[in-house]
Amino acid sequence: MRYLLILCMGIFLYGADATLEIVKNVDNRPSITIEDSSSFGNSYVKKKFFRLVLGDLKVTSHFKVDDTYRVTDYNSPINPIIKQNRYLVRYSFKEGDGQRLILDFKVYDLRSKTWFFERRYRVSNRVRYPFLIHQAVIDFNDSLGLPSVGWMKRYVVLSQYTKSKQSKILIADYTLTYRKTIISGGLNIFPKWADREQKGIYYTKIGRKPILYYYNIYTGKRHRVASSDGMIICSDVSRDGKKLLLTKAPNGQPDIYLYNILNGRQQRLTFYSGIDVSGQFVDGERGVVFVSDRLGNPNIFKLEIGQRGVSQLVYHGRNNSSCTAQGKYIVYTSRESNNAFSSNTFNLYLASTKSDYIRRLTASGINQFPKLSQDGKSVLYIKHYASQSALGIIRLEYNEGFLFPLTGLKIQSIDW
């Protein structure tokens, strides 16, 4: 249990190589005006719809988006005042049969003077409206042949502290606008998606003995996977879903284990008499990066599966307490200050397993829980700054970041 608390504190306290090639001439992006034609909702709700449409279009990093809130009829003529822009996005939320919520979404090309994109989206559960907007923006973006932003429709899973020794697990959209509690009662921590299709999760439930469970988010069924004295946490899952990287401490010290779901066999990967935690697959799952205190402070190391040798991967920062990996890229947290009586700054850095080049991604505040998207081109994280909290998205290829304010959430961990 002591090592579980250390791990929790470490995370909660706040060429096309490492940098990914940054897209040039972003000021040449086409400009977009947005018009709201919704008949559903009061003015507050309509403004929420607008902010989400605006945010999604901006987060693509493919457009320059006008922040002005405009209202018009869905079939009204084009207002001459907006003709200096390239595209007009017009959308309408309205009620459908059986309490369904309908989103009509269309786009006008102000150069060719045509409505070239028009779709209708429906959802029976109104609280899921953010996914209607995400899907509409994804489809519009795809219609232009632009790089995919399909990650927008993926769920985020997170553990939220509710009171002492209590936490629940929720699924949400990437802005955390939509949230649904799926597991409650007791201390439920470190949820991790079990498959790329996001049908289930692994999570640890703390009781007399920590137990790792699998939970199907659609059927609500769960089963016990494994348990261990001290701690047991699933930190990563192979692409085919058949192998897990676990942090276990059966003999008093946490180490990284490779666990086979099909037969229950496990292979111990680290043998250090200190703290090795948070393993992540890299390099086509031939290697693993992890956090270790073998140099006195938490830092990032790498090993090749099947070999005992371990190499230091990061030579920067006083305290690098967490990391996320995708392919050959990693994003890690680094403490930038050493204040004894005030908050320290924790920034995010992008690095590669194939070179020693690093790139700083944030500049201020406490930035934590970094998670790379499946394509390795976007980072989701939580930012604390000046007594405020926000969910952040960094678009690595475009060198742009976006923040969505958070209120009332004390997040223990998050996965994308």
Secondary structure, DSSP 8 states (H G I E B T S, - for coil): -HHHHHHHHHHH----STT----S-GGGS-EEEEEE---SS-HHHHHHHHHHHHHHHHHTSS-EE----EE--TT----GGGTTSSEEEEEEEEE-GGG-EEEEEEEEETTTTEEEEEEEEEESSGGGHHHHHHHHHHHHHHHTT----GGGGS-EEEEEEEETTEEEEEEE-TTSSSEEEEE-SSEEEEEEESSTT--EEEEEEESSS-EEEEEETTT--EEEEEE-SS-EEEEEE-TTSSEEEEEE-TTSS-EEEEEETTT--EEE----SS-EEEEEEETTTTEEEEEE-TTSS-EEEEEETT---EEE-----S----EEEETTEEEEEEE----SSS---EEEEEEETT-S-EEE---SSEEEEEEE-TTSSEEEEEEEETTEEEEEEEETTTTEEEEEEE-S--EEEEE-
